[in-house]
Amino acid sequence: MYESRASGLRVLIAGCGRLGSSLGAVLAEQAHTVWGLRRRTDELPDEIQPLEGDLASGRGLSSLPPCLDYVFYTASSGSSSAEGYKAAYLTGVRNLLETLIKQQQTIRRVFFVSSTGVYSQQSGEWVDEDSPTCPRYSAGEYLLQGEDLIGSSPYPGTVVRLAGIYGPGRVRLLDRVARGKEACLQERTQYTNLIHSTDCVAILNHLMHLAEPSRLYIAADCEPTDRCILLHWLADQLNAPKPQTLPASHFSSRQLRSNKRCSSQRLLQSGYEFVYPTFRQGYISLVKDYQCP
């Protein structure tokens, strides 16, 4: 059920990168006042009020606007090192929450964007919000610690675990398929879980307008797919060579570390309807506009 409220909410998007900027633009169109916090603010959309600061160091956090209604934490790591993950997903979360508490902000809800990478199931099993988490890499470990901080804060919190994001500007897989650089796993089915960037934004907007959202949601589209099926479909659409089928020894441990099917049933039960329920609807317009570099 949606909550009835007047427009003109005050929203902070912390770590306002590509996803946060898209969300902020949508919320601003709904007559909300949106601030975007990031280290450099020159790339923020005009609709978003700029706040220059650094979540990891705490620089600039003392200048947060008062009387905030909602906070979205959408930061991503600036590097693939354990230190970068810790700064983005743990230290930054702690610094922001401590600042909000110190300022005696009365936040209605804090939304934390996490990842389905916190799951490491290997046998193609279905996972939902109640499935065990045991990440095999440092990013997942620090994401879980950040989730715990959100859950133990004095503010109501909701964690959204996003699947692999694709969409405009996120065409690395298309590049690799077009160049014949992708391969199928020989020994077994390997499931991949995806979500279009448009749905990422729409889901966060949807949850903000629920009267009582749950504390945790998985956000993946409605069709977990054998990666080989996805690669062959993309190759057909791009008129590219068929991907090879290779044994596991040709893949990195990172490529093989997870094989699961993520369920978004809780999200669907909340009333959300996917713009792109499967990769086919989501990728078709990307393929149409794609130009191989």
C-alpha positions in Angstrom: 0.0 0.0 0.0 1.3 3.4 -0.9 1.6 6.1 1.8 -0.4 9.3 1.3 1.8 12.3 1.7 2.3 15.8 0.4 5.0 16.5 -2.2 8.1 18.4 -1.4 10.1 15.8 0.5 13.7 16.5 1.3 16.0 13.7 0.1 19.7 13.1 0.3 21.5 10.8 -2.1 24.9 9.9 -0.6 27.4 8.6 -3.1 25.5 10.2 -5.9 27.0 8.5 -9.0 25.3 7.2 -12.1 22.5 5.4 -10.3 22.0 8.1 -7.7 21.9 10.8 -10.3 19.2 9.0 -12.3 17.2 8.5 -9.1 17.6 12.1 -8.1 16.5 13.4 -11.4 13.3 11.3 -11.1 12.6 12.5 -7.6 13.2 16.1 -8.5 10.6 15.8 -11.3 8.1 14.7 -8.6 8.7 18.1 -6.8 11.0 16.8 -4.1 14.2 18.6 -3.1 17.2 16.4 -3.7 20.8 16.8 -2.6 23.5 14.7 -4.2 26.7 14.1 -2.1 29.8 13.2 -3.9 33.5 14.1 -4.1 33.1 16.1 -7.3 29.7 17.6 -8.0 30.3 19.1 -11.5 28.7 16.0 -13.2 25.4 16.2 -11.2 22.2 16.9 -13.1 21.0 20.4 -12.7 17.9 19.2 -10.8 20.0 18.0 -7.9 21.4 20.3 -5.3 25.2 19.7 -5.1 27.0 18.7 -1.9 30.7 18.2 -2.1 32.0 15.8 0.4 33.7 12.5 1.0 31.9 9.7 2.8 35.0 7.7 3.7 36.9 10.6 5.3 33.8 12.4 6.5 34.8 15.6 4.8 31.8 17.8 4.1 29.3 15.8 6.0 28.9 18.6 8.6 27.2 20.6 5.9 24.3 18.2 5.3 21.0 20.0 5.0 18.6 19.9 8.0 15.2 18.3 8.2 15.9 15.5 5.8 13.0 13.0 5.1 14.8 10.2 3.3 18.4 9.1 2.6 19.6 6.9 -0.1 23.1 5.4 0.2 24.2 4.5 -3.4 27.9 4.8 -3.2 30.2 2.4 -5.1 33.8 1.6 -4.6 36.3 3.7 -6.4 38.6 0.7 -6.7 38.5 -3.1 -6.6 40.7 -3.3 -3.6 39.6 -4.5 -0.1 40.5 -1.0 1.1 38.2 0.6 -1.5 35.3 -1.7 -0.6 35.7 -1.0 3.1 35.8 2.7 2.5 32.6 2.7 0.3 30.5 0.1 2.0 31.5 0.3 5.7 33.4 3.4 6.7 31.2 5.7 4.6 28.0 4.2 6.0 29.3 4.6 9.5 30.4 8.2 9.0 27.0 9.2 7.4 24.9 7.6 10.1 27.0 9.1 12.9 26.6 12.5 11.3 22.8 12.2 10.9 22.6 11.1 14.5 24.8 14.0 15.7 22.7 16.5 13.8 19.5 15.0 15.4 18.0 14.3 12.0 14.6 12.6 12.1 14.9 10.5 9.0 11.8 8.5 7.9 13.9 5.8 6.3 17.5 5.1 5.1 17.8 3.0 1.9 21.1 1.2 1.4 21.9 -0.2 -2.1 23.7 -3.5 -1.7 24.3 -6.4 -4.1 23.2 -10.0 -4.7 26.9 -10.7 -4.6 26.5 -11.3 -0.9 25.1 -14.7 -1.9 27.6 -17.4 -3.0 25.4 -20.4 -3.7 27.1 -22.7 -6.3 24.5 -25.2 -7.4 21.9 -23.1 -9.3 19.6 -23.0 -6.3 17.0 -20.3 -5.8 17.8 -17.6 -3.2 15.6 -15.1 -1.5 15.9 -12.6 1.3 16.0 -15.4 3.9 18.7 -17.4 2.2 22.1 -17.7 3.9 24.8 -15.2 2.9 28.5 -16.2 2.8 30.3 -13.9 0.3 33.6 -15.2 -1.1 35.1 -11.8 -1.7 35.8 -8.7 0.3 33.2 -6.5 -1.4 30.4 -8.8 -0.3 31.8 -9.0 3.2 31.9 -5.2 3.6 28.4 -4.9 2.0 27.0 -7.2 4.7 28.7 -5.1 7.4 27.2 -2.0 5.9 23.8 -3.7 5.8 24.3 -4.5 9.5 25.0 -0.8 10.3 21.8 0.2 8.6 19.8 -2.4 10.4 21.2 -1.4 13.8 20.9 2.4 13.4 18.1 4.3 15.1 16.5 5.0 11.7 14.2 2.7 9.9 16.2 1.1 7.2 15.7 -0.9 4.0 18.5 -2.8 2.1 18.0 -3.4 -1.6 20.3 -6.1 -3.1 20.7 -5.4 -6.8 21.6 -8.0 -9.4 24.0 -7.2 -12.2 23.1 -3.9 -13.7 23.0 -3.3 -17.4 21.5 -0.5 -19.5 22.5 2.7 -21.4 26.2 3.3 -20.8 26.7 -0.2 -19.3 27.4 -2.2 -22.4 30.6 -4.0 -21.5 29.0 -7.4 -22.2 27.8 -6.2 -25.6 31.4 -5.1 -26.4 32.8 -8.5 -25.4 30.2 -10.5 -27.3 30.6 -8.4 -30.4 34.3 -9.1 -30.3 34.0 -12.8 -29.6 35.5 -12.5 -26.2 32.8 -14.3 -24.2 32.6 -18.1 -23.7 30.1 -20.6 -22.3 31.0 -22.9 -19.4 31.2 -26.5 -20.6 30.6 -28.5 -17.4 27.3 -27.1 -16.1 24.6 -24.5 -16.4 25.7 -21.2 -14.9 22.9 -18.8 -14.0 23.2 -15.1 -14.2 20.9 -12.5 -12.6 20.4 -9.1 -14.2 18.4 -5.9 -13.7 18.1 -3.0 -16.1 19.2 0.4 -14.8 15.7 1.8 -15.4 14.2 -0.7 -13.1 16.9 0.0 -10.4 15.7 3.6 -10.3 12.0 2.7 -10.5 12.4 0.2 -7.6 14.0 2.7 -5.3 11.4 5.3 -6.1 8.6 2.7 -5.6 10.0 1.6 -2.2 10.2 5.2 -1.0 6.5 5.6 -1.6 5.4 2.5 0.3 3.9 3.1 3.7 5.9 0.2 5.3 8.5 -1.3 3.1 10.3 -4.4 4.3 13.8 -4.2 5.7 15.3 -6.2 2.8 14.6 -6.8 -0.9 16.3 -8.6 -3.7 16.0 -6.7 -7.0 16.6 -8.9 -10.0 14.5 -9.3 -13.0 12.0 -12.1 -13.4 14.1 -14.6 -15.4 17.4 -15.8 -14.0 19.1 -17.1 -17.1 21.7 -19.7 -18.1 24.6 -17.4 -19.1 25.2 -19.5 -22.3 21.6 -18.7 -23.4 22.1 -15.0 -22.8 25.4 -15.0 -24.7 24.0 -16.9 -27.7 21.0 -14.6 -27.8 23.2 -11.5 -27.8 25.4 -12.9 -30.4 22.4 -13.6 -32.6 21.1 -10.0 -32.1 24.6 -8.5 -32.9 25.3 -10.9 -35.8 28.4 -11.8 -33.9 30.3 -15.1 -33.8 28.8 -17.8 -31.6 30.5 -18.0 -28.2 32.9 -20.9 -27.6 32.1 -23.5 -25.0 35.2 -24.0 -22.7 36.0 -26.0 -19.6 36.1 -24.3 -16.2 39.9 -24.1 -16.3 39.6 -21.3 -18.8 37.6 -19.1 -16.4 38.8 -17.1 -13.5 37.7 -17.8 -9.9 35.8 -14.6 -10.0 33.8 -15.7 -13.0 33.0 -19.1 -11.3 32.4 -17.9 -7.7 28.6 -17.9 -7.9 25.8 -19.9 -9.6 22.3 -19.0 -8.2 18.9 -17.9 -9.2 17.7 -14.7 -7.4 14.0 -14.4 -6.6 12.3 -11.0 -6.5 9.0 -12.4 -5.3 9.0 -10.1 -2.2 9.4 -7.0 -4.5 6.7 -8.2 -6.8 4.4 -8.8 -3.8 5.0 -5.1 -2.8 3.2 -4.1 -6.0 6.3 -3.4 -8.2 5.9 -4.1 -11.9 9.1 -4.5 -13.9 9.7 -2.2 -16.9 12.0 -4.9 -18.3 11.0 -8.2 -16.7 13.6 -10.2 -18.7 16.9 -9.6 -20.4 15.3 -9.8 -23.8 13.1 -6.7 -23.3 15.9 -4.9 -21.7 18.7 -5.6 -24.2 16.7 -5.2 -27.4 16.9 -1.4 -27.5 20.5 -1.5 -26.4 21.4 -3.8 -29.3 19.4 -1.6 -31.7 21.5 1.5 -30.8 24.8 -0.4 -30.2 27.9 0.5 -32.2 30.9 -1.7 -31.7 33.9 0.5 -30.7 
